[in-house]
Structure formats: structure tokens, C-alpha cells
Amino acid sequence: MLTRRHFATAMIALIAAPAIASAQGAMPSASQIERRLEAGPSRRLRPEQRVTVREFKRRPELRRMAPSIDIQAINFEFGSAEVPNSQYHKVEQIADALKRVLRRRPGSQFLIEGHTDAVGSAASNQVLSERRAESMKRVLVRRFRIPARVLETVGYGEEFLLVPTQNENWENRRVTFRRIDDFVR
């Protein structure tokens, strides 16, 4: 039975939905993504300084040097890691950019980082972020034919918040793409 309180809560959610949707970050174009990922690293490593992909994932100072772009416009359902079909047109922008980079730089490798906000337990946010990064990779590979070998994934949960808060914040729920070929051996 629908109580007055449940009805009022549902109505507020419906009224607020456009505001929440408009709060999401704007989806960058394929050209914007491409430019960000093709930029040179902030610092070049000598060949003997290069690391494994696994080590790269654990070293924030290296990750900060790599060309990257935060994608805040992919709207995951609360607690879900699946990229909804309604978001595929946004993922297509990412795929187009990756394909262009790969045409010019065939040896490129990319890291897909999953992030969450700080709501919920650290353990559940960690798992959710890993699943979101994997889900993004799966869509890019299966739907948009990006070679799986050029995509690595990692989840950082709530570890690297853009907005330092323990409250819900959409800016922290994102995926980040980094071009890592200048750093890994």
C-alpha cells in the first residue's frame, strides 16, 4: 500500500530527477577525449624507470603524470556496475577517440579507472569501482570493437575523490581513462 509519505518521497524524486541529471558532467566529444589522451606525459620516464602495469596502478605519482580524462557523464544506476544501453552513445564517443589514438599511435595502452563516492563501506565501494571499470571495458570491446589487449582496468573505490567529502557527490562517481604506454614496459 502506498502511504502518503511514500507518495511524497516518490514525487520529490521525480521532480528532482532533471536537476540530478543536469548535475552530471557534460560528455566530452570524441575530439576532446582524443586530445587529452594524446597529450604528452607531464614528465617522461627513462626506459629503465618504466614499470609493470600492476606497479603503475599502485603508484599515484606515476598516474598523475599520464595523460588522462575523467568521464563523469556515464550514468550508472545506484549500486550498479552495468553501463546501461541508454549510455552507449556516450561510450561511443570514448570508443571513437580511442580508435583515433590507436590509428596514430598503434602501441597505445589505456587504463580504465573506476571510482565511487564515499557513501557505503570502503570494501563495497572498492568492488563496485572494479566492476564499473570492467563493465566499461566489456562494452568497449564487445560493442565498439576496441582490442581488449590495449585496455587495462583498475578500481580505486573512494580512494581518490575529486571532491573530498564523506557525503554523496556525483563528481566522485566516474571512470577515468589514462594513456599509459609511456610508463609501462
C-alpha positions as CSV (number, residue, x, y, z in Angstrom):
1,M,0.0,0.0,0.0
2,L,1.3,3.4,-1.0
3,T,1.3,5.7,2.0
4,R,1.3,9.5,1.9
5,R,5.0,9.6,2.9
6,H,6.0,7.1,0.2
7,F,4.0,9.1,-2.4
8,A,5.6,12.4,-1.3
9,T,9.1,10.8,-1.5
10,A,8.4,9.4,-4.9
11,M,7.1,12.8,-6.1
12,I,10.2,14.6,-4.8
13,A,12.4,12.1,-6.6
14,L,10.5,12.6,-9.9
15,I,10.7,16.4,-9.5
16,A,14.4,16.3,-8.6
17,A,15.4,13.9,-11.3
18,P,16.0,16.5,-14.0
19,A,18.2,18.5,-11.6
20,I,20.2,15.5,-10.7
21,A,20.6,14.5,-14.4
22,S,21.7,18.0,-15.3
23,A,24.2,18.0,-12.5
24,Q,26.1,15.2,-14.2
25,G,29.2,16.3,-16.0
26,A,28.9,17.1,-19.7
27,M,30.1,14.4,-22.0
28,P,33.3,15.4,-23.8
29,S,33.4,15.0,-27.5
30,A,35.5,12.3,-29.2
31,S,37.9,15.1,-30.3
32,Q,38.2,16.4,-26.7
33,I,38.9,12.9,-25.4
34,E,41.4,12.2,-28.1
35,R,43.3,15.5,-27.5
36,R,43.6,14.8,-23.8
37,L,44.8,11.2,-24.3
38,E,47.3,12.1,-27.0
39,A,48.9,14.8,-24.9
40,G,52.4,14.1,-23.8
41,P,53.0,13.0,-20.2
42,S,53.8,15.7,-17.7
43,R,57.2,14.0,-17.3
44,R,58.9,11.4,-19.4
45,L,60.4,8.3,-17.9
46,R,63.7,6.9,-19.0
47,P,63.3,3.3,-20.3
48,E,64.9,1.8,-17.1
49,Q,62.3,3.7,-15.0
50,R,59.3,2.1,-16.7
51,V,57.2,-0.2,-14.5
52,T,54.8,-3.1,-14.9
53,V,51.1,-2.3,-15.4
54,R,50.5,-3.7,-11.9
55,E,53.0,-1.3,-10.3
56,F,51.7,1.6,-12.4
57,K,48.2,1.1,-10.8
58,R,49.7,1.3,-7.3
59,R,51.7,4.5,-7.9
60,P,49.6,7.6,-7.8
61,E,52.6,9.8,-8.6
62,L,53.1,8.0,-11.9
63,R,49.4,8.1,-12.7
64,R,49.3,11.8,-12.2
65,M,51.9,12.2,-15.0
66,A,50.0,10.2,-17.6
67,P,47.6,12.0,-20.0
68,S,44.0,11.4,-18.7
69,I,40.4,12.4,-18.8
70,D,37.7,12.0,-16.2
71,I,34.3,10.9,-17.7
72,Q,31.6,11.9,-15.3
73,A,28.7,11.8,-17.7
74,I,28.3,8.0,-17.8
75,N,25.3,7.4,-15.5
76,F,25.4,4.1,-13.6
77,E,22.4,3.1,-11.7
78,F,22.9,3.4,-7.9
79,G,25.0,0.4,-6.7
80,S,25.2,-1.0,-10.3
81,A,28.3,-1.5,-12.4
82,E,26.5,-2.1,-15.7
83,V,26.7,0.5,-18.4
84,P,23.0,1.0,-19.4
85,N,22.2,0.8,-23.1
86,S,21.0,4.4,-22.8
87,Q,24.6,5.4,-22.2
88,Y,26.1,3.7,-25.2
89,H,26.0,6.9,-27.3
90,K,28.4,8.4,-24.7
91,V,30.6,5.3,-24.7
92,E,30.7,5.6,-28.5
93,Q,32.5,9.0,-28.1
94,I,35.1,7.3,-26.0
95,A,35.5,4.4,-28.5
96,D,35.9,6.8,-31.4
97,A,38.6,8.7,-29.5
98,L,40.5,5.5,-28.6
99,K,40.3,4.3,-32.2
100,R,41.8,7.6,-33.5
101,V,44.6,7.5,-30.9
102,L,45.3,3.8,-31.8
103,R,45.5,4.7,-35.6
104,R,48.2,7.3,-34.9
105,R,49.9,5.5,-32.0
106,P,49.4,1.8,-32.6
107,G,51.3,0.8,-29.4
108,S,49.0,2.8,-27.1
109,Q,47.7,1.3,-23.9
110,F,44.9,2.7,-21.8
111,L,44.0,2.3,-18.1
112,I,40.3,2.5,-17.2
113,E,39.9,3.5,-13.6
114,G,36.6,3.1,-11.8
115,H,35.8,5.4,-8.9
116,T,32.9,5.8,-6.5
117,D,31.8,8.3,-3.9
118,A,32.4,7.7,-0.2
119,V,28.8,6.6,0.6
120,G,28.8,3.0,1.8
121,S,31.6,0.8,3.1
122,A,35.1,1.1,1.6
123,A,35.0,-2.6,0.7
124,S,31.8,-2.4,-1.2
125,N,32.9,0.8,-3.0
126,Q,36.2,-0.9,-3.9
127,V,34.3,-3.9,-5.5
128,L,31.8,-1.6,-7.2
129,S,34.6,0.6,-8.8
130,E,36.4,-2.5,-10.1
131,R,33.2,-3.8,-11.6
132,R,32.4,-0.5,-13.2
133,A,35.9,-0.3,-14.9
134,E,35.5,-3.9,-16.1
135,S,32.0,-3.2,-17.4
136,M,33.2,-0.2,-19.4
137,K,36.0,-2.3,-20.9
138,R,33.5,-5.1,-21.8
139,V,31.2,-2.6,-23.6
140,L,34.2,-1.0,-25.5
141,V,35.5,-4.4,-26.6
142,R,32.2,-6.2,-27.4
143,R,30.1,-3.3,-28.7
144,F,32.7,-1.0,-30.2
145,R,35.5,-3.4,-31.1
146,I,38.3,-1.8,-29.2
147,P,41.0,-4.5,-28.8
148,A,41.0,-6.0,-25.3
149,R,44.8,-6.1,-25.2
150,V,45.0,-2.3,-25.2
151,L,42.7,-1.8,-22.2
152,E,43.6,-2.4,-18.5
153,T,41.3,-1.9,-15.7
154,V,41.5,-1.0,-12.0
155,G,39.1,0.1,-9.3
156,Y,40.0,2.8,-6.8
157,G,36.7,2.9,-4.9
158,E,36.6,6.0,-2.8
159,E,40.4,6.3,-2.6
160,F,40.9,9.2,-5.0
161,L,38.0,11.5,-4.5
162,L,37.8,14.6,-6.7
163,V,35.6,16.3,-4.1
164,P,36.8,15.4,-0.6
165,T,33.6,14.6,1.2
166,Q,32.0,11.6,3.0
167,N,28.7,12.6,1.6
168,E,27.2,11.6,-1.8
169,N,28.7,13.5,-4.6
170,W,28.2,12.7,-8.3
171,E,31.6,14.2,-9.3
172,N,33.3,11.3,-7.5
173,R,31.4,8.6,-9.4
174,R,33.3,8.4,-12.6
175,V,35.6,6.5,-14.8
176,T,39.0,7.9,-15.8
177,F,40.9,7.0,-18.9
178,R,44.7,7.2,-18.9
179,R,47.1,6.6,-21.7
180,I,49.9,4.6,-20.0
181,D,52.2,3.4,-22.8
182,D,54.9,6.0,-21.9
183,F,55.1,4.4,-18.4
184,V,54.9,0.7,-18.7
185,R,57.3,-1.8,-20.1
